Amino acid sequence: MTSDSRQLLRYIPSIDKLLGESIATTLVDRYGRQSVASTYRATVTACRDSLLTKSSSNDHEHQQLLQCQSTDDFSTLIHQLTEEQLNQTAQASLKPVINATGTVLHTNLGRALLPDVAIEAIRTIAAQPSNLEFDLTNGKRGDRDSHVMDLICELTGAEAATVVNNNAAAVLLALNSVAETGSVAVSRGELVEIGGSFRIPDVMKKANCHLIEVGTTNRTHLKDFEAAIDQGANAIMRVHTSNYRIDGFTATVEEHELARLCQENNIAFLNDLGSGVLVDLTQFGLPPEPTVKEAILAGADIVTFSGDKLLGGPQCGILVGTKHWIDKVRKNPLKRALRTDKHTLAALEALLRLYRNPEKLTHAIPAMRYITRLTTDINATAKALLPAVSDHFGSHCDVTIESCASQIGSGALPVQNLDSVAITIKPLTESSASDSNSRETTSVDAIATALRALPIPVIGRIHRGAVWLDMRCIENTEQFTANLAQNVSQAHK
């Protein structure tokens, strides 16, 4: 260590001195003494380490340290660095973003947005006590499922229903309830893996069930399931292949045939729809997707589906079916471990009431509105936002409007694209940048990073050397423009 470094180390003030200064008092009032003191200690330690090693993970901060010529200089810098760190750690980790990916039901971005009535229902129930498990009629303990069960049954035609915290939990609970320590037959072509390496065979193992694979990847026949029953299968499970399609030389067994086979052998027929819809999607120009009511009419004993996908509501898993089998599910001790909270039930009840007026679904439910949004409307949004995007990136990038394809996401209609429109931001190459002295080169990653660093992060997708901002899920142009007006200097570095 050089004599200069030793001299700089002597300038670093003590924690007590830092805490006794006025700026520290202000920080303590804002963040609390313990948090402020620990942050000062961490900052001082980082400064010492930087001077001792003659380097830092932040070169700019290291240069600032070298420029300090007195204890006051160090105090000023340490106060500044500490306040920046406190401000950063005080920010919420979970925050809103703008979805410009083109995927409507994006799992990483929270899937379906709630309709206004659902948000208001959560706000109302969260702010005061409620009759979550209290029967107002007889004054005794109630059942939390009662707030949504009748509505679910009305909309699906099922005899009974129950709700858990997500569809994976619904499948786990259903399997464990009807076939614990037993065997369940599933077609090989339906042994899917969904996001996060979440596989049906693994769920079945955790449910304490034995898997009997039947048929082949592309062709499964009724005789395959009959053979599985002869091997001792306690249930048959149909799994909706949400994330892919098999076309060509294929064969599957109709649901009503599986239901009849299960009834004849007194075993359960489970149908996991995955996303699950309550309305006919063909009325919106989309390919047909099996509805929950159709699955019930086909004879399924238990149907499972998600609440936060095509249904357009909160995260939950919904189980519907015959009273006999749903009662077994409800009596399972795992049901309590997987139950939903009051906020979810409040939002789900409000959402389900919207389905009583299906003509207004495309207006009232954001997911349905985005899926059915007209290309002309999306294009108008792109044109309205193009000037703002060009103002910030135009001198360093080519900013244009391009046709593109959106998707529903979360396993819903995986091969069906939706015509859409995007604003593309493509960095200029060195050769094109040299055409103008005012232009500088940048990178596509820098642009994406700058957009994510905005007060409301904008999440697009990188494609063909450009950042694509799909306008399908963007409706509030004023918010987008105001947000973009914030510091985007990172894109120009």
Phi, psi and omega in degrees: 000131182283164178297328177296318179295319179298321179294318179296322179297326179293335181285341184293123183285161177284162178297319180298319179297317180297316182291340180275355181270158190299322181295325178294323178299318178297317180294321179297319178299327184275319189243349182097144187296317183299314181295318181294315182298316181294326179289321175300316180299316180295321180293315179297318178299318179296321179295316178300313182298321181296318180290323181291323183265355181060025178203170180203158175293341177240102184299325180297316179296322180297318178295324177297320179297318182294338181274350180289133184241003182200170176298322179298320178299315179295320179300314180300315181293317181294320175301316181296311181295322179294316179297319178299317180293319179296318177299320182292314182288340179282344181286144178295138177285318177273117186218161177292149172226166175259121183274101176246024182282335186091356175260114186293307181259076185272115183302317182290341181252018172096006178056225191291137171280142182281144172293160184303321183294328179289320178297317179294324178296319177297315181300318181294313184287328182289337189270353183201166177300156181219172179269045183308309178230049180223125180274111183290341181284311184254357178073018181246178179301137180249188182238125184295334177295337186298337183288341182232346188299313182296320179296315180298315180296320179299319186277339184250343183080011180278160177281327184210164182205158173207165186226138174232189193279341170195175186288330175300319177294323179297316179294315179302313183293318179298313180298314182294329183283326186256344186214032179299132184067001179257195184241146179232130180268129179223138176296140180302327180289355181246009179276073191276161168241127178256187186305147179074027179056040181265110189248143179302316178300325179291321177298317181297320179296316179293335177279002180065039177242155176259131180274132169246109178281133180234152177071201177237179183301320186253345184219124176226137185240165180300323181298333177294319178288324177298320178295323179295323178294322176297332178278356176107018179301132179266350180196160172241138182234128173259129181242124178290125181281077190298320191264002180199168176227143173249119180244165177104229184280085186231161175204132176227162179265132179298147184298320181295331177289319177295320179298316179297317180299318180293319179297319181295332182252008176056044175235167186272144173248113181256138179230108178268107180277349180072262181292301177079127177230153178253351183231160179284117183284344181294336179294345179255013180080015179259159176298157180293139175232132184301131179270162179296320181298321178296322179294322177293315180297330179286349173108012179296139177280323176222128175244131179242144178199165184271156176265338188252022176249241183295339176296327176085026184237206182282163176295122175190166173242130184249131176244126177230157179162205180285152182299321182303310184282324178294326176298321177297320178296315184293334180273352180291129179303334178296336183301320180293322180292334185253009186292160179270163179265179185293328181293318178297315181295322178297315180293319181295318179298315179296320178297312184299326178296332177295328182289350173287346179233071188299337180296339184255007185298320183290347176261321189275331185252116184307317182300316179292324180294316180292320182295323184262007184296136182286145180297326179297322178291318179296319179296323178296322177297317179299316179295324181291328183266346183304314180301319181294317179293319180296321180302324185270332185240350189298326182286347181239352186215161168269119182248117184222170173256130182228149170287148180207184180236127173265171173220158181289313177091175180054034175083003181271123179045064189295335181260005182260113176267153178246125179300133183213184181223139181229152165267124180254139179239105184249122180297144176287141174283166181300324181291319180286329179292331182289348179292340182222132181293338183275353184266145176231152179278154175216185180234157180295325178293324179294322178295313180298321179295317180296321179294323178288340182272358179294160178309316168250102185305137176257122183251110176250204175223148179264125185209130178051046174073020180216160171269124180255125176251096180288128186273001187304316185262012181253116181244325185272089183290328179296317178296317181297315182294315179296321180294318181291337181289350177289178185297116176241028185298337180300331181289344185255006182277000000 
